[in-house]
Amino acid sequence: MMGRSLLIVGALGTIAVAVAGGLGYGLSSPADAGMPTHIVAALVAILLVMFAHSWILLYLLGTGRMIRDTVREGGLDAALLAESRRLRRVCYTCLVAAAALVMATFLVGGAVAGKGMTPWVHHLLAWVAVAVQGLALWIEWRTLAANERLMGNVDQGLVAASQRVSAAL
């Protein structure tokens, strides 16, 4: 349930990044009257994206620790733990890349507004950030769904182990 909520926040962040980009393309210069709206939309987008990715990272770390402890204490198959680690590794790369690109786009936008950089760099970063954010959202969705199934398998393994112990007594 928490994973789904975080995915919704991530989707809102992706939409906000696209909206901020659309607002930016409507500007004629850094002195344009719409610049403050573009900046606020970009800040909202960054906050949503960073919030979602940070909490998904923490959620996967927390559930990974729970799986690790349960596998060790319950004497379950170590493949469950290996799968948990694999899921985190796959997801972390996209989380970090998407967050870094959104942040870099914002920072480069400041340089463009200050006339310290050409706008095409900001535009290119914005398009790449939207694409990577969309990819990260898709990978997070798959990873969180797989993580949920994995936690179900751990629960089933514990039930089976306790039934074996009860039958042996």
SETISE-770122 format. One record per residue: x, y, z of N, C-alpha, C in turn; residue in one letter. Coordinates in steps of 0.02 Angstrom, whole numbers, padded with zeros to 5 digits, always signed. Layout:
SETISE-770122
XYZXYZXYZA/...
END
This chain:
SETISE-770122
+00041-00059+00000+00000+00000+00000+00044+00063+00000M/+00095+00064+00042+00138+00122+00044+00174+00132-00022M/+00196+00076-00051+00230+00080-00116+00186+00112-00169G/+00123+00094-00170+00076+00122-00219+00067+00197-00207R/+00063+00216-00144+00056+00288-00128+00116+00327-00153S/+00175+00298-00144+00236+00332-00167+00239+00335-00243L/+00213+00284-00275+00210+00286-00349+00164+00342-00373L/+00110+00353-00338+00064+00408-00356+00101+00475-00349I/+00138+00483-00295+00177+00545-00286+00229+00551-00342V/+00261+00496-00360+00309+00497-00415+00277+00515-00482G/+00216+00489-00494+00180+00506-00555+00162+00581-00556A/+00141+00607-00498+00127+00678-00494+00190+00719-00506L/+00247+00695-00482+00311+00728-00494+00328+00729-00568G/+00315+00673-00602+00328+00669-00674+00284+00719-00711T/+00221+00722-00692+00175+00769-00724+00199+00841-00710I/+00220+00854-00649+00243+00921-00631+00306+00940-00670A/+00351+00892-00682+00410+00906-00723+00389+00925-00794V/+00341+00888-00821+00316+00904-00889+00282+00972-00891A/+00242+00987-00840+00208+01052-00837+00259+01109-00832V/+00309+01100-00789+00361+01152-00783+00396+01162-00849A/+00409+01107-00885+00440+01112-00951+00396+01150-01000G/+00331+01134-01000+00285+01169-01044+00282+01243-01029G/+00282+01259-00964+00282+01330-00945+00346+01364-00968L/+00401+01328-00964+00465+01356-00985+00468+01370-01060G/+00437+01326-01100+00437+01336-01172+00394+01396-01192Y/+00350+01417-01147+00309+01475-01161+00344+01541-01146G/+00404+01538-01120+00441+01599-01102+00481+01625-01162L/+00486+01691-01166+00524+01720-01221+00594+01741-01199S/+00601+01754-01133+00667+01775-01106+00666+01765-01031S/+00725+01768-00998+00726+01762-00925+00687+01817-00889P/+00675+01873-00923+00638+01928-00893+00562+01922-00904A/+00541+01869-00937+00470+01858-00952+00429+01856-00888D/+00368+01882-00890+00325+01884-00831+00305+01815-00806A/+00310+01764-00849+00292+01696-00830+00349+01658-00796G/+00407+01688-00791+00465+01655-00761+00452+01632-00689M/+00422+01673-00646+00410+01650-00577+00365+01588-00574P/+00316+01585-00618+00272+01526-00621+00311+01464-00641T/+00355+01471-00691+00397+01416-00713+00442+01392-00656H/+00471+01439-00620+00516+01421-00565+00479+01385-00509I/+00420+01410-00491+00380+01378-00438+00359+01308-00460V/+00338+01301-00523+00318+01235-00548+00378+01187-00546A/+00436+01212-00564+00497+01171-00562+00514+01150-00491A/+00506+01196-00443+00520+01180-00373+00471+01127-00347L/+00408+01134-00365+00358+01084-00345+00376+01016-00375V/+00396+01016-00438+00415+00954-00472+00475+00921-00436A/+00525+00961-00420+00584+00934-00386+00565+00905-00319I/+00525+00941-00282+00504+00916-00215+00466+00850-00221L/+00420+00845-00268+00382+00783-00276+00427+00725-00297L/+00470+00739-00345+00515+00686-00370+00563+00663-00315V/+00594+00711-00281+00642+00693-00228+00606+00657-00170M/+00547+00680-00152+00509+00647-00099+00493+00575-00117F/+00466+00565-00177+00447+00498-00199+00508+00452-00202A/+00561+00474-00234+00619+00431-00242+00653+00416-00175H/+00658+00466-00133+00689+00455-00067+00650+00405-00026S/+00585+00412-00025+00544+00366+00015+00540+00297-00015W/+00541+00292-00081+00543+00225-00112+00609+00191-00094I/+00663+00229-00096+00728+00202-00075+00725+00177-00003L/+00699+00218+00042+00693+00198+00112+00646+00139+00122L/+00592+00138+00085+00544+00083+00089+00578+00017+00068Y/+00614+00018+00013+00649-00042-00010+00704-00063+00039L/+00738-00015+00068+00788-00031+00119+00755-00065+00180L/+00700-00036+00202+00665-00063+00260+00637-00132+00249G/+00604-00141+00192+00576-00208+00178+00633-00258+00165T/+00688-00234+00136+00745-00279+00125+00774-00303+00191G/+00778-00257+00238+00803-00277+00304+00756-00327+00338R/+00691-00314+00331+00641-00360+00360+00647-00429+00328M/+00656-00430+00262+00663-00494+00227+00727-00529+00250I/+00782-00491+00255+00846-00520+00277+00839-00551+00346R/+00811-00513+00393+00804-00539+00461+00758-00600+00464D/+00705-00598+00426+00657-00653+00426+00687-00716+00395T/+00723-00707+00340+00754-00764+00307+00805-00797+00354V/+00845-00756+00387+00896-00784+00432+00866-00817+00494R/+00818-00782+00525+00788-00809+00587+00742-00868+00573E/+00709-00867+00515+00661-00921+00499+00692-00979+00463G/+00757-00974+00447+00790-01028+00411+00762-01038+00341G/+00742-00984+00309+00712-00988+00242+00766-00989+00188L/+00745-01002+00128+00790-01006+00070+00825-00939+00060D/+00890-00941+00053+00931-00880+00044+00917-00847-00023A/+00885-00883-00069+00868-00853-00133+00819-00795-00125A/+00779-00797-00073+00733-00742-00059+00772-00678-00044L/+00824-00685-00005+00866-00628+00013+00903-00602-00049L/+00928-00647-00090+00963-00628-00151+00916-00590-00198A/+00855-00611-00203+00806-00577-00246+00791-00507-00219E/+00786-00500-00155+00775-00435-00124+00832-00387-00141S/+00892-00411-00136+00951-00370-00152+00952-00351-00226R/+00934-00398-00269+00933-00385-00341+00882-00331-00358R/+00824-00335-00328+00771-00285-00341+00795-00215-00321L/+00826-00210-00263+00850-00145-00240+00904-00118-00287R/+00950-00160-00308+01004-00138-00352+00976-00110-00418R/+00928-00144-00446+00898-00123-00509+00864-00055-00501V/+00828-00047-00448+00788+00013-00437+00831+00073-00418C/+00882+00064-00378+00922+00119-00352+00954+00160-00407Y/+00979+00128-00458+01012+00163-00513+00964+00212-00545T/+00904+00190-00559+00854+00234-00591+00832+00289-00544C/+00824+00273-00480+00804+00324-00431+00854+00381-00430L/+00916+00363-00424+00969+00414-00419+00976+00452-00485V/+00973+00418-00541+00980+00452-00606+00923+00502-00617A/+00862+00481-00603+00805+00526-00613+00809+00587-00567A/+00824+00575-00504+00828+00630-00456+00885+00678-00475A/+00942+00651-00495+00999+00693-00514+00984+00735-00576A/+00950+00704-00625+00935+00741-00686+00884+00797-00674L/+00834+00784-00633+00785+00836-00618+00819+00894-00581V/+00862+00877-00534+00898+00929-00497+00946+00967-00543M/+00981+00932-00585+01028+00965-00631+00991+01011-00679A/+00933+00989-00702+00893+01031-00747+00875+01096-00713T/+00855+01092-00650+00836+01152-00613+00897+01199-00605F/+00953+01170-00585+01013+01211-00574+01038+01243-00639L/+01036+01206-00693+01057+01234-00757+01007+01288-00779V/+00944+01280-00762+00894+01331-00777+00912+01397-00743G/+00937+01393-00682+00960+01453-00648+01018+01486-00685G/+01063+01445-00711+01119+01472-00749+01095+01504-00814A/+01045+01475-00845+01017+01504-00906+00984+01570-00890V/+00945+01573-00836+00912+01635-00817+00963+01690-00801A/+01020+01671-00774+01073+01719-00759+01118+01732-00819G/+01100+01704-00877+01137+01713-00940+01208+01684-00936K/+01216+01634-00893+01281+01602-00887+01286+01538-00929G/+01231+01520-00961+01231+01459-01002+01179+01466-01057M/+01189+01430-01111+01141+01434-01166+01079+01392-01150T/+01021+01413-01173+00958+01379-01157+00954+01307-01183P/+00988+01290-01237+00981+01223-01266+01004+01169-01217W/+01052+01184-01173+01075+01136-01124+01018+01121-01074V/+00985+01173-01053+00928+01166-01007+00871+01127-01041H/+00858+01142-01104+00805+01107-01141+00821+01033-01148H/+00883+01019-01166+00904+00949-01174+00898+00911-01108L/+00923+00942-01055+00918+00910-00989+00845+00898-00969L/+00802+00946-00984+00731+00939-00967+00700+00879-01002A/+00714+00872-01066+00686+00814-01103+00714+00748-01077W/+00779+00747-01064+00809+00686-01037+00781+00671-00967V/+00772+00723-00926+00745+00714-00858+00675+00685-00861A/+00633+00710-00905+00565+00683-00911+00567+00610-00933V/+00609+00594-00981+00614+00525-01006+00640+00478-00951A/+00692+00498-00917+00720+00455-00864+00672+00450-00805V/+00638+00504-00789+00588+00502-00736+00532+00453-00754Q/+00509+00454-00816+00458+00407-00838+00483+00335-00834G/+00545+00324-00855+00575+00257-00851+00582+00235-00779L/+00605+00281-00736+00613+00265-00665+00546+00247-00634A/+00494+00282-00652+00428+00268-00625+00405+00198-00645L/+00417+00180-00708+00399+00114-00732+00439+00060-00695W/+00504+00070-00688+00546+00021-00652+00527+00017-00579I/+00511+00074-00548+00489+00073-00478+00424+00034-00471E/+00378+00044-00517+00315+00007-00515+00327-00068-00518W/+00369-00089-00564+00385-00161-00570+00422-00187-00508R/+00469-00147-00483+00508-00167-00425+00465-00173-00363T/+00422-00123-00352+00379-00125-00293+00329-00183-00296L/+00304-00198-00356+00259-00255-00363+00297-00320-00349A/+00357-00326-00375+00398-00386-00363+00416-00392-00289A/+00430-00335-00257+00447-00334-00186+00387-00357-00144N/+00327-00336-00164+00267-00357-00129+00257-00433-00135E/+00267-00459-00195+00262-00532-00206+00315-00569-00164R/+00375-00541-00162+00429-00571-00124+00412-00574-00050L/+00383-00520-00023+00363-00520+00047+00309-00572+00059M/+00264-00582+00011+00213-00635+00016+00246-00704+00017G/+00297-00714-00024+00333-00778-00024+00368-00790+00042N/+00396-00737+00071+00429-00744+00137+00377-00764+00189V/+00319-00732+00187+00265-00750+00234+00244-00822+00226D/+00236-00844+00164+00217-00913+00151+00271-00961+00175Q/+00334-00943+00166+00389-00984+00190+00388-00991+00266G/+00372-00937+00300+00367-00939+00374+00310-00984+00396L/+00254-00979+00362+00196-01021+00380+00214-01094+00369V/+00245-01110+00313+00264-01179+00299+00315-01204+00350A/+00362-01162+00369+00412-01182+00419+00380-01194+00486A/+00333-01152+00506+00300-01162+00571+00256-01223+00570S/+00226-01239+00513+00186-01300+00508+00230-01362+00513Q/+00289-01359+00485+00336-01416+00491+00358-01426+00562R/+00370-01371+00597+00390-01376+00668+00332-01404+00709V/+00271-01381+00696+00213-01405+00734+00201-01479+00720S/+00210-01500+00658+00200-01571+00640+00253-01615+00673A/+00313-01589+00681+00368-01628+00711+00357-01637+00786A/+00321-01591+00817+00309-01596+00889+00253-01644+00899L/
END
